[in-house]
Amino acid sequence: MTAAQTPATDQEKLVGPVVRGFDPSIVDAVIEAAYADNPDADIVIDDHAGYVRIHAPRFLRITRASLETAAGQEFPLHSLEPALVGFAGRIRYLGDDELHFYLDREE
């Protein structure tokens, strides 16, 4: 997979998780889920070896179903938390099935 290139002026509008690079299978599953759950988004992957930024402009959705498909096993969203170094934007869990990273306030 290739990451979409985003102009530097739009960097402050990117949202999404920053995942520790210690477990490549988790990183790969989150990347694959990001592409699957956001087919029209310009996903930006920024690999810094120790951590990987997985971002999109303004909104990024990750679902448990896509994580489980990518990982090939059960993958509750809460089990992703230890791998998260941080995130850009705001974050909202929608039950145990979906995670949103977003720029603008959701009411």
C-alpha positions in Angstrom: 0.0 0.0 0.0 1.2 3.5 -0.7 0.3 6.4 1.5 -1.4 9.4 -0.1 0.7 12.6 -0.1 -0.8 15.5 1.8 0.4 19.1 1.3 2.3 20.5 4.3 -0.4 23.2 4.7 -3.0 20.5 5.5 -0.9 18.7 8.1 -2.7 20.5 11.0 -6.0 19.1 9.7 -4.9 15.4 9.9 -6.5 13.1 12.5 -5.9 9.6 13.6 -4.0 7.2 15.8 -0.3 7.1 16.5 0.5 3.4 17.1 3.6 1.9 18.7 5.8 0.1 16.2 6.8 -2.8 18.6 4.1 -5.1 17.2 4.0 -5.0 13.4 0.9 -7.1 13.2 -1.1 -4.5 15.2 0.3 -1.7 13.0 -0.6 -3.6 9.9 -4.1 -4.4 11.1 -4.8 -0.7 12.0 -3.4 0.4 8.6 -5.5 -2.2 6.7 -8.6 -1.3 8.8 -8.1 2.4 8.1 -8.1 1.8 4.3 -11.1 -0.5 4.5 -13.2 1.8 6.7 -12.3 5.0 4.9 -12.3 4.1 1.2 -12.6 7.7 -0.1 -10.1 9.2 2.4 -6.5 10.2 1.6 -4.8 8.0 4.2 -1.4 9.2 5.3 1.0 6.6 6.8 4.1 8.1 8.4 6.4 5.4 9.7 9.0 6.5 12.3 10.1 2.9 13.2 9.2 3.3 16.9 5.8 4.5 16.1 3.5 4.9 13.0 1.1 7.8 12.4 -2.1 6.7 10.5 -4.0 9.8 9.6 -6.6 11.2 7.3 -7.9 14.7 6.7 -10.5 15.8 9.3 -12.1 12.3 9.9 -10.9 8.7 10.3 -13.0 5.7 11.3 -11.8 2.3 12.6 -14.2 -0.5 13.1 -13.8 -3.7 15.2 -15.0 -5.7 12.2 -12.2 -4.3 9.9 -9.6 -4.8 12.6 -10.7 -8.4 13.1 -10.6 -9.1 9.3 -7.2 -7.5 9.0 -5.8 -9.3 12.1 -7.5 -12.7 11.3 -8.6 -13.0 14.9 -10.9 -11.4 17.5 -9.8 -7.8 18.1 -11.8 -5.8 20.6 -11.2 -2.0 20.2 -10.1 -1.7 23.8 -7.2 -4.0 23.2 -5.8 -1.4 20.8 -5.3 1.1 23.6 -1.9 -0.2 24.9 -0.5 0.2 21.4 -1.7 3.8 21.1 1.1 6.3 21.8 -1.4 9.1 21.1 -3.6 10.5 18.4 -4.3 13.7 16.5 -7.7 15.4 16.7 -10.5 14.2 19.0 -11.4 10.6 19.7 -14.8 9.0 20.3 -15.7 5.3 20.9 -19.0 4.2 19.6 -19.6 1.3 21.9 -17.3 -1.7 21.3 -17.7 -1.6 17.5 -16.3 1.7 16.2 -13.7 4.4 16.9 -13.8 7.9 15.3 -10.9 10.3 15.1 -12.2 13.7 14.1 -11.3 17.4 13.8 -14.6 19.1 14.3 -16.7 18.7 17.4 -19.4 16.0 17.0 -22.6 17.0 18.7 
